Amino acid sequence: MLKWRDRSPQQWQEFVNQEVCVTAHDQQSFEGRVFTVDPVSASVVLVSFPETKRPSVKVILGHAVTDVQILGSGTKESESRMKSLFLPDRTQVLSADELKSRRENLRVWLEKNRVPVTEDGDDLRVASVLTISAPYSTGDCTCANEIILARVQSLVESVPGEQHASLASI
Amino acid sequence: MKTPVSVLRLPRGPDPNSRGFDPNSPRFLALCPTTLSSSSSSGAVDEEEQRLRSDLRERFLRTLLLMTDKQVEFNMHEKVRVRARFGASDIDVLNFQVSGLETPLGVQKEALLRCQDVISCSFEL
């Protein structure tokens, strides 16, 4: 069996969402469910939900891992439970009208700030390089250029007349 | 919080010649295992493998994001355990920037931990 660090992403992927026991240097061992294995450093991220305490996350650095044993498998439910810890919580579901008004509000605000914006179906396109999709918050901007992204995001954050639910729960 | 001690040792700054994640940079080759070349036997990078890599890496980055500004316990060699507020990691996961590092010598206001020295880190949500 190859060293942990030398295995392929496919092999690492097989451990995701499984209950494992990771053995590290100094004969230490860590138990938990694998959230991910970093392809750059081969570090293992384990999540555990103890009964009485708050959920805890452990990151075991790739260079220290000597062995990983699967103790049990995971289910779709355990996967989504883990994911909910890490991914931003999109609990706010807006109606079509609200989305439309948000989009219009944002478009007007961007134009006021002399940002070239056009409507592209349900999305807003800024200078044909950045796309803002529903529900038109800071986290919904996609762009290949970091500088433009940062500028537009700060504008989106400061749009007046909106009650911003804090989507950045991380 | 305890009064921080004065800085004992300044860390080396980043290499001014390389930017970003360059697998041919001397820093990466010297310090990181060659994860990119290990599995591509045919020479061409498999699309499926690349997709898996991005997926795994995105999850890891979200873990780091979640860890930011939290009190983290670092488990290091020789059973040394230190607590600190996690700041950031570099792109190759070689160094962790932390603040308020509690050490037997006192509280270091800002510090850089070498990932080679860290075995694991844990935090609660």
Interface residues (C-beta under 8 A of the other chain):
Chain A: R5 D6 S8 P9 Q10 W12 Q13 V16 A24 H25 D26 Q28 F30 F35 T36 V37 D38 P39 V40 S41 A42 S43 V45 K53 R54 P55 S56 V57 K58 V59 I60 L61 G62 H63 A64 L85 F86 L87 I170
Chain B: C32 P33 T35 S38 S39 E48 E49 L52 R53 D55 L56 R57 R59 F60 R62 T63 L65 L66 M67 N75 H77 E78 K79 I91 D92 V93 C115 Q116 V118 I119 S120 C121 S122 F123 E124 L125
